Each structure stands twice: as C-alpha cells, then as structure tokens.
Amino acid sequence: MSLHSYSKCWLHIIWSTLDRAHLLSTHELRKEVSGYLLDYASSKNIYMKTNFVNSEHVHALIDLPTNLSIEDALHLFKGSSSHWINQNGFIREKFMWGRGYGAFSVSESNLAKVVNYIKTQEEHHKKKSFTEEYQEFIQAYGMKFYHED
C-alpha cells in the first residue's frame, strides 16, 4: 500500500453458506467464526469495524483498503475462514461458503446505523428470513434480485 494513497470506503458486505444451509448452528461456533474474521481482517490490514455471523450468512462492515478490490477482500475472507472451519473440524461435513456476495456502500453519516443493524442481527432475523432481508438490500440499492434455488 502506498503511503500516498488514502481512502475511506465503508462497505457492508454479506455472504452466505453454500445453499444457504444453516451449518453454523451454535452460538459458540458463530462467536468463534466472528472472532476469526476480525483477527484475519486485522492480519490483512483490513479494518473490520464489526461483524455478525448468523447460522447461514455473515454481515461485516469493513473499510476497504486501497490495495484490494471488493472481490479480492471477499475471496480472502471466504477462502481463509472456510479453510479454518474445515481444518478445525467444527462441523461434520465439508464447509463451504456459497457463490457470490453483496457489497453495499455506507456513508460516514450512516455508519452508526449500520453498526447497530449488524449487531442486532439475531433480533432482526426473528422477523425476516435471510432471503427477505437480502432481497430488500438489493431493491434498496436499485438492483435486480436473482434468486437461485
């Protein structure tokens, strides 16, 4: 990273398990994965302000560094964490994240709102499924939602 390159590019990133399977089923495992993601982000010089690991998807808020594309950052998070989950034998079958991700820009003025949204995921998902939530994000940002079954 160049010392002369500066950016503040907050991204709310969302990705899910393969086939949106509820593989991260225990609170303890989700907490372990959350901690791993925070530590891994730090080791790659990516500031992850917060994250929340649900049983079938993850929300994270990062400041994307100048030396990485969104695709590169997600590749790092998904590849490393799936390897770590499998290497540690946290679940019986082979763990894999699903294809794709969502990445949504966040303004500095909305940062606290997004942090709160991510931190209250457990409560939020008592009312809405991941698919409903994700579809709302896509529509709110003016994109078309494609649902794979």
Buried (B, 14 or more C-beta within 10 A) or exposed (E): EEEEEEEEEBBBBBBBBBEBBEBBEEEEBBEBBBEBBBEBBEEBEBEBBBBBBBBBBBBBBBBBBEEBEBEBBBEBBBEBBBEBBBEEEBBEEEBBBBEEBBBBEBEEEEBEEBBEBBBEBEEBBEEEEBBEBBBEBBEEEEEEEEEEE
